[in-house]
Amino acid sequence: MEAPLLRVDNLVKHFPVRRGFFNREVGRIRAVDGVSFNVRAGETLALVGESGCGKSTTGRLVLRLVEPTDGSIELAGEAVHKLPPERLRALRRKLQIIFQDPFGSLNPRMTVRDLLGEPLRLHDLARGAAMDARVANLLDLVGLASYHADRYPHEFSGGQRQRIGIARALATEPQLIVCDEPVSALDVSIQAQVVNLLIDLQERLGLAYVFIAHDLAVVRHISHAVAVMYLGRVVERAPTKTLFARPRHPYTQALLDAVPRPDPTWPGRKRLLEGDVASPLTPPAGCAFHPRCAFANDRCRTERPELRPLGEGAEVACHHAEAVPAYQAEPTTAERTTGTARRLALLRARRSERAKPTD
């Protein structure tokens, strides 16, 4: 079996909380608390969860934009977490990021030519005419024209700006890109175009993605595997098809139930979560999800569950995963079409009955 391109093992990031005149540490925010996953070349791993679960911090730790408290990060066998600053800069050719906000991530004082040319100059990849040719090629890759190179960011729509952000990430020919909610700030009609562009680029260039998102419909379309995070930890990890068909963790099931569905007659259950996410400064003992879980017992309140395999490539951190009721997956297109046809036939029969003349 092919070795993973990216290997993350027991990654931890705690932010100290300091107060008082002497700036003493009074606690630690456990933003990421023991996260592990692998990503293979040409594949997409999605990190999903509620706001504040640590998924964006995890992405920044992978790039070492934030220094880890503990754990290891390896890219193609090289220990990213141990590299000194002078070697880390060279490695960043292989690691890039697409930011969430296409309006705030581009310098408004720079033209597109300068924005795309900057990483080429910093890494000494191209200059002069060669750089201009590379900029034109990058714009073509993301569906923009070469004449856009002399425009400023404010002259573009949100979707076009995000395409420029993608082109900038591609400039150094990376192996892995962290996509930090790259479509959440865009109109729904534009989101599909950008997601399809990312998929096309992956197929053409062999890219690997760590795709951070909260929109599970987007995740289902783009990812090969999904890691569900809650309060800084991974509570379920599985291939995408397995996770959407048979989610084992109560939190994952609740997330899927929150996804809007086009069929209002779908008979699936709604597992509405009560309460709020606990503070990462003072997380609950035992399973962090137990204050909001309908299946929690005394064991959950005292013993923290670890990820364990449950078949079909799935791993779940839940003491009662086998006892949690089976999830009723969304009907397939064929099932939905059949159900719609039946309802239409029933409506026609009722209308015909009403239209009959009365004596």
TORRO-964741 format. One record per atom (N, C-alpha, C, CB): residue in three letters; y, z, x. Coordinates in steps of 0.05 Angstrom, whole numbers, plus 5000, padded with zeros to 4 digits. Atoms other than C-alpha are relative to their C-alpha. Glycine has a CB too. Layout:
N
AlaYZX;...
end
This chain:
359
Met497650005017;Met500050005000;Met502550005018;Met500050254981;Glu497550024984;Glu507049825025;Glu501450275001;Glu501749794988;Ala498549764997;Ala510950405053;Ala502749994985;Ala500550075030;Pro497450015014;Pro517250605013;Pro502349935019;Pro500550274987;Leu497650064985;Leu523850335037;Leu501750265003;Leu501749784987;Leu498549755000;Leu527350985018;Leu498150234992;Leu502449994980;Arg501649765006;Arg523951665020;Arg501850245000;Arg497750035021;Val498449755002;Val527552284995;Val498250234994;Val502249974977;Asp501949785002;Asp524052945003;Asp501550274998;Asp498050015023;Asn498949735004;Asn526253624975;Asn503050015006;Asn498550205017;Leu497150024994;Leu533653434977;Leu501550224985;Leu501149724992;Val498549775011;Val538354024965;Val503049975007;Val498850275011;Lys497249984995;Lys545854074958;Lys501250234984;Lys501549744993;His498749775012;His549254744944;His502950015009;His498550275007;Phe497149984994;Phe556854794940;Phe500850294999;Phe501649824981;Pro499249725001;Pro559555474959;Pro502550044982;Pro500650105029;Val497749925017;Val564355824911;Val501450235014;Val499150084971;Arg498549804985;Arg569756214947;Arg502450114984;Arg501049895027;Arg497849875015;Arg574856704919;Arg501250225017;Arg499050114973;Gly498749774987;Gly579757234940;Gly501749925024;Gly498050195008;Phe498250044978;Phe584757314996;Phe498549915025;Phe501650255005;Phe501650064976;Phe579257275049;Phe498249764996;Phe498450245008;Asn501650255005;Asn576156655017;Asn497050055003;Asn500949785018;Arg502849934997;Arg569457005012;Arg498249844981;Arg499650304995;Glu501950145017;Glu563356644984;Glu498950194980;Glu497849875017;Val501049835021;Val561556934917;Val497749884984;Val502350074980;Gly502250135014;Gly556256444895;Gly499749715010;Gly500450004970;Arg500650284992;Arg553355744902;Arg499449844975;Arg497849985021;Ile500650195021;Ile553355154854;Ile497649835009;Ile502449834992;Arg502450154992;Arg546354854857;Arg500149734987;Arg497450164992;Ala499650275012;Ala548354134844;Ala497449845002;Ala502249855015;Val502650134996;Val541753854872;Val498250215012;Val500249745019;Asp501649774993;Asp535954334879;Asp497149925004;Asp500350224979;Gly502850074994;Gly529754014909;Gly499149754988;Gly498250224992;Val500650265012;Val529653284889;Val498449835020;Val502649854992;Ser501750184983;Ser524252814916;Ser499449744985;Ser497450145009;Phe500850265011;Phe522952074903;Phe499849795022;Phe502049914978;Asn500250234982;Asn521151414936;Asn501049754986;Asn497049965009;Val499150265010;Val524050714927;Val498949795018;Val503149984997;Arg501150224984;Arg520350094950;Arg502049765001;Arg497349914989;Ala498350234997;Ala523749454973;Ala499749824975;Ala499349845026;Gly500050185023;Gly525649004915;Gly499650144973;Gly497849805003;Glu500449855025;Glu524849564863;Glu502550174993;Glu497650185003;Thr497849845010;Thr529649974821;Thr498950274989;Thr501549864978;Leu500549735011;Leu529150724810;Leu502550094986;Leu499250205023;Ala497849905015;Ala533550994755;Ala500050305000;Ala499849894971;Leu499549725003;Leu536351694756;Leu501550054974;Leu501550135025;Val498849975026;Val537951924686;Val500250304993;Val498549854978;Gly499749735008;Gly540252564652;Gly502850044989;Gly499550195023;Glu497449945011;Glu546152904619;Glu502150025022;Glu500050254984;Ser497949964981;Ser552952954653;Ser499750275013;Ser502849974987;Gly500249754986;Gly552753484707;Gly497350075010;Gly501050224984;Cys502749934992;Cys545353434721;Cys499549955030;Cys498049834984;Gly500350044971;Gly546453224794;Gly499349725009;Gly498050185010;Lys500950274992;Lys544752484792;Lys502049865018;Lys499549834975;Ser498050134983;Ser551352234822;Ser500150135027;Ser502750004987;Thr500049864974;Thr551152774876;Thr497649915016;Thr499950304996;Thr502450104986;Thr544052544893;Thr500549735012;Thr497649984980;Gly499350264990;Gly546551834901;Gly501850025025;Gly501349834980;Arg498249974977;Arg552052054948;Arg498650145024;Arg502550174992;Leu501549884978;Leu547252484988;Leu498349795014;Leu498250224989;Val501650214988;Val542751874999;Val501749845020;Val498949814978;Leu498250154982;Leu548851515030;Leu501350185021;Leu502149874983;Arg498749804983;Arg551052155066;Arg503049994997;Arg499249965028;Leu497249965007;Leu557852115033;Leu500550304996;Leu500849834975;Val500049715002;Val556152845020;Val497750095018;Val499650104970;Glu502049904982;Glu552353245072;Glu498050184985;Glu501350155023;Pro502049845014;Pro545753545047;Pro499950285011;Pro497249875002;Thr500549724991;Thr544454295050;Thr497250025013;Thr500250194976;Asp502750004990;Asp537054165062;Asp498649754990;Asp498550264991;Gly501650245008;Gly531653635055;Gly500349775019;Gly500849914972;Ser500050234981;Ser530452965087;Ser500449744984;Ser497449995015;Ile499550265011;Ile532652245074;Ile499249805021;Ile503049964991;Glu500950204981;Glu529051665108;Glu500449724988;Glu497150045008;Leu499750285007;Leu530950925104;Leu498449835020;Leu503049924998;Ala501750164983;Ala525650455132;Ala499050155024;Ala501549755009;Gly501149844979;Gly522751025172;Gly502150155017;Gly498349845017;Glu498049874984;Glu529451245202;Glu501250244985;Glu502349795007;Ala499149755013;Ala531751955188;Ala503050004997;Ala499250255018;Val497150035006;Val538551855155;Val501450285002;Val500549894972;His498849735000;His539752615149;His500550115027;His498350194984;Lys499749894973;Lys539352715224;Lys502049835017;Lys497450015014;Leu498450194983;Leu543752135248;Leu502850125006;Leu500349734986;Pro497349934994;Pro550152305286;Pro502049804989;Pro500450035031;Pro498050185013;Pro556651995260;Pro500149725012;Pro502750125001;Glu499850274988;Glu556751425311;Glu497749824993;Glu500250035031;Arg502250175008;Arg549851185291;Arg499949964969;Arg497350135009;Leu500050025029;Leu550851315217;Leu501649764991;Leu501150264987;Arg498350225007;Arg556350795214;Arg498449735001;Arg502549985018;Ala501750244998;Ala551450255238;Ala497949994978;Ala498649995028;Leu502050005021;Leu546250475188;Leu501249934973;Leu498750284998;Arg498850055026;Arg551250405131;Arg500149704993;Arg502850114999;Arg500450285006;Arg550349655137;Arg497849964980;Arg499549835025;Lys502450025017;Lys543649765102;Lys500350154974;Lys497650105015;Leu499749835023;Leu546250265051;Leu502849954988;Leu499650305006;Gln497450055012;Gln551850085002;Gln500050134972;Gln500649704998;Ile499749875027;Ile554550344935;Ile501849834983;Ile501250285003;Ile498350115020;Ile557450054872;Ile501050234983;Ile498549784982;Phe498849775014;Phe562250544840;Phe500249964970;Phe502750075012;Gln499950015030;Gln562950714766;Gln502549864990;Gln499850284989;Asp497550095011;Asp570250554757;Asp501049755015;Asp502150225003;Pro499150254986;Pro572049824773;Pro503149995002;Pro499049764985;Phe497150004998;Phe579449994763;Phe501050185022;Phe501250094973;Gly499249824979;Gly579750564813;Gly498749965026;Gly499550284991;Ser501450034975;Ser574950324866;Ser501049775017;Ser497049964994;Leu498950224984;Leu578949724889;Leu502950065007;Leu499849734984;Asn497249954991;Asn585349794930;Asn501949804987;Asn500249995031;Pro498350195014;Pro590849484887;Pro501949855018;Pro501750154979;Arg498250134981;Arg594849294949;Arg498649785017;Arg501350205019;Met501550194984;Met589348854978;Met499049774982;Met497650145013;Thr501150235014;Thr587348154957;Thr496950025001;Thr501049735012;Val503050005000;Val580048004942;Val499049915027;Val499049814978;Arg500850094973;Arg579647645009;Arg500050235019;Arg501949785010;Asp499949774983;Asp581748285044;Asp497950214993;Asp502850134999;Leu502049805009;Leu577248725002;Leu497249935009;Leu500050024969;Leu502750094991;Leu571048305018;Leu499949965030;Leu499349754985;Gly500050054971;Gly573148165089;Gly500050265016;Gly502449845008;Glu499849754985;Glu574248895108;Glu497350095011;Glu501150224982;Pro502649924988;Pro566749085114;Pro499049805021;Pro498050034978;Leu500950204980;Leu565548435152;Leu501450055027;Leu500749714990;Arg498649944976;Arg570948625202;Arg499050275012;Arg503050024995;Leu500849744990;Leu568749355207;Leu497449995015;Leu499950204977;His502650024988;His561649165224;His499749765019;His497849984978;Asp499950234981;Asp563748565266;Asp497949784992;Asp499550095029;Leu501950195010;Leu559748085222;Leu501249724999;Leu499050084973;Ala498850265002;Ala564747515215;Ala503050035003;Ala499449864973;Arg497150014997;Arg571947325232;Arg500949714996;Arg500950115028;Gly498850275002;Gly576646745220;Gly498849834978;Gly499849865026;Ala501250195020;Ala573646135186;Ala497350094990;Ala499849735013;Ala502749905009;Ala566746455185;Ala500350214979;Ala498550115024;Met499649795020;Met569547045146;Met500849884974;Met502150205010;Asp499150145025;Asp573046585096;Asp497649874986;Asp502149795006;Ala502450125011;Ala566446215086;Ala498250214987;Ala498549845021;Arg501749795011;Arg562646865076;Arg501250124975;Arg499750235021;Val498749905024;Val567847115025;Val499549814977;Val503150035005;Ala500550205021;Ala567146464986;Ala497250024990;Ala500749725010;Asn502849985008;Asn559646534987;Asn499450254984;Asn498250015025;Leu500449755015;Leu559947264963;Leu501149974971;Leu501450235014;Leu498850045026;Leu564547064905;Leu498149824983;Leu502749875002;Asp501950185014;Asp559646504886;Asp497550164991;Asp499249765017;Leu502449845007;Leu553847004887;Leu500450164974;Leu499350195023;Val499549835023;Val557147434834;Val501449854977;Val501850245008;Gly499050165023;Gly559646864790;Gly503049974999;Gly499150124975;Leu497150044998;Leu566846814813;Leu500649755017;Leu501550255010;Ala499350244985;Ala570546214842;Ala501450075026;Ala501849824983;Ser498849954974;Ser573146154913;Ser503050044998;Ser499449765019;Tyr497149975002;Tyr580346104889;Tyr500850284992;Tyr501249804981;His499549725007;His579746824864;His500650175025;His497750124985;Ala499749844976;Ala580047054937;Ala502850085006;Ala498949845023;Asp497249944994;Asp587647044939;Asp501450154978;Asp501549745006;Arg498949845022;Arg588647454876;Arg499650305005;Arg498749934973;Tyr500149714998;Tyr589748204869;Tyr498350124977;Tyr502850125000;Pro501849885020;Pro585248684829;Pro501250004972;Pro499350275008;His498949985026;His590248754772;His500049744984;His502950105002;Glu500050265013;Glu589548014757;Glu497249944987;Glu500749785019;Phe502750045009;Phe582248104736;Phe499450194977;Phe497950035022;Ser501049825021;Ser578648394675;Ser498150215012;Ser498549834978;Gly501849794990;Gly574149004681;Gly497449895010;Gly499550204979;Gly502550124991;Gly567848584685;Gly500349855026;Gly498949834979;Gln499650154975;Gln570748134739;Gln500550195023;Gln502449824997;Arg499649804979;Arg573048744779;Arg497350125009;Arg501950224991;Gln502649894992;Gln566049024777;Gln498449795016;Gln498450094976;Arg501350214984;Arg563448354802;Arg501150005028;Arg500449724987;Ile498949994974;Ile568248414860;Ile498950245015;Ile503150024999;Gly501249774988;Gly565549114873;Gly497149955009;Gly500050244981;Ile502850084992;Ile558448834874;Ile500149825024;Ile498649864976;Ala499850184977;Ala560648284922;Ala500650155025;Ala502249784995;Arg499349834977;Arg563648804968;Arg497550155010;Arg502350204993;Ala502549864992;Ala557049194968;Ala498149815013;Ala498750124975;Leu501850204989;Leu553348544985;Leu500949905027;Leu499749774981;Ala498850124977;Ala557948375043;Ala498550055026;Ala502950095004;Thr501449924976;Thr553948745096;Thr497049944999;Thr500450295006;Glu502850075004;Glu547248465071;Glu498250255000;Glu499149815022;Pro501549755000;Pro544449155053;Pro497249974990;Pro501550214982;Gln502849995011;Gln537249345038;Gln499950164974;Gln498250125021;Leu500049835024;Leu538949874986;Leu502850044991;Leu498650275006;Ile497349965012;Ile544849954938;Ile499750234980;Ile501149754987;Val499849795020;Val546450594900;Val502049904979;Val500950275012;Cys498450095022;Cys549150374832;Cys500750244983;Cys498649784983;Asp499249765014;Asp553150964805;Asp501349944974;Asp502050165018;Glu499150065027;Glu553650824731;Glu501849755000;Glu501550244987;Pro498350234995;Pro556250114746;Pro500949864975;Pro498549815017;Val499250145024;Val556849894673;Val501150194979;Val497749854988;Ser499149815021;Ser558950534636;Ser502949974992;Ser499450285009;Ala497250035005;Ala566350364641;Ala500749734988;Ala501650045025;Leu499550275009;Leu565449654614;Leu499449984970;Leu498349805015;Asp500650055028;Asp565349374543;Asp497049934998;Asp501749774990;Val502950055004;Val558349314514;Val499349705004;Val499250084972;Ser500650284997;Ser558848554513;Ser499949915029;Ser502149834985;Ile499950064971;Ile560248554588;Ile497850145015;Ile502750075012;Gln502049844987;Gln555049074606;Gln497549835006;Gln499250244984;Ala502450164997;Ala549248594594;Ala500349795022;Ala499349864973;Gln499550204979;Gln552448064639;Gln499750125027;Gln502749874996;Val500149874973;Val553248544697;Val497250095007;Val501950245001;Val502749914995;Val546248834689;Val498249765007;Val498950154975;Asn501650244994;Asn543148134687;Asn500749895028;Asn500549794979;Leu499250084974;Leu547247964749;Leu498650165021;Leu503050025004;Leu501349834981;Leu544348564786;Leu497049935002;Leu500450304992;Ile502950074999;Ile537248364766;Ile499649745015;Ile499049984971;Asp500250264987;Asp538447644789;Asp500450035030;Asp502149814989;Leu499549964972;Leu541247884856;Leu497650145013;Leu502650175004;Gln502449864989;Gln535248344866;Gln497849805005;Gln499150224980;Glu502250194997;Glu530447774855;Glu500649805023;Glu499649844974;Arg499250194980;Arg534347304901;Arg500150125028;Arg502649874993;Leu499549894974;Leu535847784957;Leu498150225008;Leu502850115001;Gly501949804994;Gly530148284953;Gly501250285002;Gly498649945025;Leu498649754998;Leu534848874942;Leu498450234986;Leu502849984988;Ala501049765014;Ala532649584924;Ala502550144988;Ala498450195019;Tyr497849865013;Tyr537049984875;Tyr499150294994;Tyr500849854974;Val500149745014;Val537950714859;Val502149984979;Val500550245021;Phe498350065023;Phe540850614790;Phe500650264984;Phe498849784982;Ile499249765013;Ile544651214763;Ile501249934973;Ile501950175017;Ala499050075026;Ala545851194688;Ala499350224980;Ala498849734991;His500749835023;His545851574622;His499249834976;His502350194993;Asp500750185022;Asp544750964578;Asp497149915004;Asp502049754999;Leu502850064997;Leu537250924569;Leu499249714993;Leu498350194984;Ala500550285006;Ala537550234538;Ala500449825024;Ala501849914976;Val499550154976;Val540449964602;Val497850065021;Val502850075012;Val502149924981;Val535450354644;Val497449864994;Val499650314999;Arg502550125008;Arg529650074605;Arg499949705008;Arg499550024970;His499850294994;His532049364619;His499849945030;His502649884989;Ile499650064972;Ile533349424694;Ile498150145019;Ile502850065009;Ser501449844981;Ser528849954724;Ser497049955000;Ser500550304994;His502950004997;His521749964750;His498850274997;His499249885028;Ala500849725003;Ala521250724751;Ala502450164993;Ala498650105026;Val497949835009;Val525251294722;Val499550295009;Val500349994969;Ala500249724994;Ala526651994747;Ala502150144982;Ala500650065030;Val498349865019;Val529552464693;Val500850265013;Val498550054973;Met498949764987;Met534053014721;Met501150194979;Met502049935021;Tyr498849795016;Tyr535953674690;Tyr500850235018;Tyr498150104978;Leu498949774984;Leu540454194724;Leu499149985029;Leu499150264988;Gly500550034971;Gly539353914794;Gly497249945008;Gly501050235013;Arg502850054993;Arg531853794790;Arg498949774984;Arg498450264995;Val501450215014;Val527253224770;Val497850144982;Val498649805020;Val501949885018;Val523353434708;Val497849814991;Val501450114975;Glu502150205006;Glu519552784696;Glu500649755017;Glu499949944970;Arg499850254984;Arg518252164739;Arg497649834993;Arg500150065031;Ala502250175009;Ala514251564716;Ala500949715001;Ala499250074971;Pro499250285004;Pro514050804714;Pro501449964973;Pro497449815001;Thr498350035024;Thr518950544662;Thr498449974975;Thr501949775004;Lys501550045024;Lys513850294613;Lys498650254991;Lys497949775004;Thr501449765007;Thr509950934616;Thr501950214988;Thr498650125024;Leu498149795009;Leu516051384607;Leu501049944972;Leu502350025019;Phe498950065026;Phe518751004547;Phe497850004978;Phe501449735001;Ala502150005020;Ala511950954513;Ala498850274996;Ala497849815009;Arg501249735002;Arg509351654529;Arg501550205016;Arg497049985008;Pro498649784986;Pro514652144552;Pro498650264995;Pro503050014991;Arg501549755002;Arg511452814567;Arg501750254999;Arg498050025023;His498349764999;His517253284578;His501750024975;His501850005026;Pro498449985024;Pro520953564517;Pro502949905004;Pro500150294991;Tyr497350104995;Tyr527653404550;Tyr500149704999;Tyr501050115027;Thr500150305001;Thr525752674561;Thr499749904972;Thr497649905017;Gln500350085028;Gln523452624489;Gln502750034985;Gln497850164986;Ala497449965013;Ala530152904466;Ala502049795008;Ala501150285006;Leu498250214990;Leu533952404509;Leu499449744986;Leu499849975030;Leu500750255013;Leu530051824479;Leu500650014970;Leu497049955004;Asp499349985029;Asp531152084408;Asp503049964996;Asp499150274989;Ala497150035002;Ala538652064422;Ala500949725002;Ala501450175020;Val499250284997;Val538551314435;Val500349874972;Val497949855017;Pro499650135027;Pro541550934375;Pro497949774997;Pro502849894998;Arg502050215005;Arg536450464343;Arg501049824978;Arg497350134991;Pro499050195019;Pro537949834304;Pro498650014973;Pro499849725010;Asp501649985025;Asp532749994251;Asp500450284987;Asp497049945005;Pro499549745012;Pro535250564205;Pro497650124986;Pro502349984981;Thr502449895014;Thr528450624172;Thr497850085019;Thr498949794981;Trp502049924981;Trp524850774237;Trp499250294996;Trp501049955029;Pro500849735008;Pro520651394222;Pro499750205022;Pro497549984985;Gly500349824977;Gly521251724290;Gly501450264995;Gly501049875025;Arg498849735003;Arg522852464296;Arg502550015017;Arg498050225009;Lys497649954985;Lys529552704321;Lys499950285012;Lys502549974982;Arg500049744987;Arg529053264372;Arg502850065010;Arg497950005024;Leu497349944993;Leu536153494372;Leu500150265017;Leu501850034975;Leu499849774983;Leu537653964429;Leu502150194991;Leu500549925029;Glu498149805007;Glu541054614413;Glu501150135026;Glu498850224982;Gly498849874977;Gly545754974461;Gly501049815021;Gly498050185013;Asp498850164979;Asp549054724524;Asp498450035026;Asp502950085005;Val501249984974;Val546654584594;Val501050255014;Val500549755018;Ala499249764985;Ala546555234635;Ala501749935024;Ala497550165008;Ser498350054976;Ser551455314692;Ser498349985025;Ser502050235003;Pro501450024974;Pro548855084760;Pro500750235019;Pro500649745014;Leu499349764984;Leu552355704788;Leu498150234994;Leu502950084994;Thr501849795008;Thr547756164749;Thr497749884983;Thr501450234984;Pro502250125016;Pro541555764728;Pro498150204989;Pro498649795017;Pro501949815011;Pro536356094684;Pro497650045018;Pro499049904972;Ala502549954985;Ala530156414715;Ala497849834987;Ala499350304999;Gly502350165010;Gly523656034708;Gly500949714997;Gly499050114974;Cys499250285007;Cys524355344676;Cys502949994991;Cys498149884979;Ala497250015007;Ala531655154673;Ala500549904972;Ala501549825020;Phe499750125027;Phe530454794607;Phe499250204978;Phe498449754998;His501249845021;His527255384571;His501950114979;His498650245013;Pro498249915021;Pro533555634534;Pro500449804977;Pro502750085011;Arg499650215020;Arg533754964497;Arg497449884990;Arg501849785011;Cys502650135005;Cys526254824491;Cys498650154977;Cys498350015025;Ala501449885023;Ala522454934426;Ala497250095007;Ala499749794978;Phe502749934993;Phe515855024464;Phe500050225021;Phe498649765011;Ala499949804978;Ala518255564514;Ala498650264992;Ala503050055007;Asn501249735004;Asn514356214522;Asn500750175024;Asn496949984996;Asp499349814979;Asp514456804569;Asp499549885028;Asp498350254997;Arg500550124974;Arg511356394626;Arg502349825008;Arg497449844998;Cys497750184994;Cys517055884621;Cys502450165009;Cys500649834975;Arg497649844994;Arg522156444626;Arg499850135027;Arg500450214979;Thr500449864975;Thr519256724691;Thr499049825023;Thr498150224996;Glu501350174979;Glu515556164728;Glu501149714999;Glu496949994997;Arg498950275000;Arg518955514749;Arg497849795004;Arg502149985022;Pro502150204997;Pro514454914737;Pro500749795022;Pro499549864973;Glu499650214980;Glu513454404793;Glu498849744989;Glu498650085027;Leu501150265008;Leu512153664785;Leu497049985006;Leu501549775014;Arg502850044997;Arg504853514774;Arg499149754986;Arg498450254989;Pro500850265011;Pro501152864760;Pro498650044973;Pro498149865019;Leu501350005026;Leu498952714688;Leu498749744993;Leu502050084979;Gly501250265005;Gly496052024696;Gly502049784994;Gly498050024977;Glu498350245004;Glu498951314689;Glu502450005018;Glu500949994971;Gly497849994981;Gly503351464749;Gly502250194993;Gly501249735003;Ala497949815009;Ala507252004712;Ala499750275013;Ala499950034970;Glu499949734991;Glu509252674740;Glu502050164983;Glu500950025030;Val498449845019;Val512053234696;Val500150295010;Val498849994972;Ala499649714993;Ala514953924711;Ala500250154974;Ala502650045017;Cys500149865026;Cys512854274647;Cys497350144998;Cys500449814976;His502549855002;His507654824636;His498449914976;His500650304997;His501450065025;His505954554567;His500049704994;His501350154977;Ala499850295005;Ala506253794577;Ala497649904984;Ala500049865027;Glu502350095015;Glu499153714550;Glu500250084970;Glu497450105012;Ala499849905027;Ala500854114488;Ala502349904984;Ala500150305000;Val497750115014;Val507453784471;Val499149774983;Val502249905021;Pro500850225018;Pro506453324410;Pro500649735011;Pro501350044973;Ala499650274991;Ala505652594425;Ala502549884989;Ala497649824993;Tyr497550125008;Tyr512052204423;Tyr499549754984;Tyr501849945024;Gln500350245016;Gln512651674369;Gln501949795011;Gln500750054970;Ala498450214987;Ala515051074409;Ala501349814980;Ala498349845020;Glu498650195017;Glu519950574380;Glu498149774994;Glu502649905013;Pro501850225006;Pro516250014343;Pro500749755016;Pro500249934971;Thr499650254985;Thr515349354379;Thr501549804983;Thr497349885009;Thr498650215015;Thr519148734359;Thr498449894978;Thr500949775019;Ala501850115021;Ala513148474321;Ala499750194977;Ala497349935012;Glu500249795022;Glu512349134283;Glu502550014984;Glu499350275012;Arg497449985014;Arg519749154268;Arg500449764982;Arg502350035020;Thr499750245016;Thr519648434244;Thr498350014974;Thr499349755016;Thr501849985023;Thr513648564199;Thr501250204979;Thr497250095009;Gly498949815018;Gly516949184170;Gly502549904985;Gly500850255015;Thr497650125012;Thr523448814157;Thr499249804978;Thr501849865021;Ala501050195019;Ala519648254122;Ala499050134974;Ala497849825012;Arg501049855023;Arg516248754077;Arg502350114983;Arg498250225008;Arg497749895015;Arg522849084058;Arg501549784985;Arg501950155019;Leu498650235013;Leu526048404043;Leu498449914976;Leu500449775020;Ala501750095023;Ala520148213999;Ala500350204977;Ala497149985008;Leu499749805021;Leu520848873961;Leu502749974987;Leu499750285012;Leu497350035012;Leu528348763951;Leu500149764982;Leu502149975022;Arg500050245017;Arg527148053925;Arg498550064974;Arg498749775015;Ala501649945025;Ala521848313876;Ala501750174981;Ala497450155007;Arg498349835018;Arg526748843850;Arg502249844988;Arg501250235017;Arg497850175011;Arg532348333842;Arg498949824978;Arg501349835022;Ser501250185020;Ser527647863805;Ser499450154974;Ser497349875010;Glu500649845024;Glu525548433759;Glu502650064984;Glu498750275009;Arg497549955015;Arg532848593743;Arg501149754987;Arg502150115020;Ala498950255011;Ala534447853731;Ala498549904975;Ala499949795021;Lys501550095024;Lys529147783677;Lys501650064974;Lys497250144999;Pro498649955026;Pro532147703607;Pro498750224984;Pro500249744984;Thr501149785017;Thr531248303561;Thr500049914971;Thr501750265003;Asp500250075028;Asp529148243488;Asp502250134984;Asp497250094989;
end
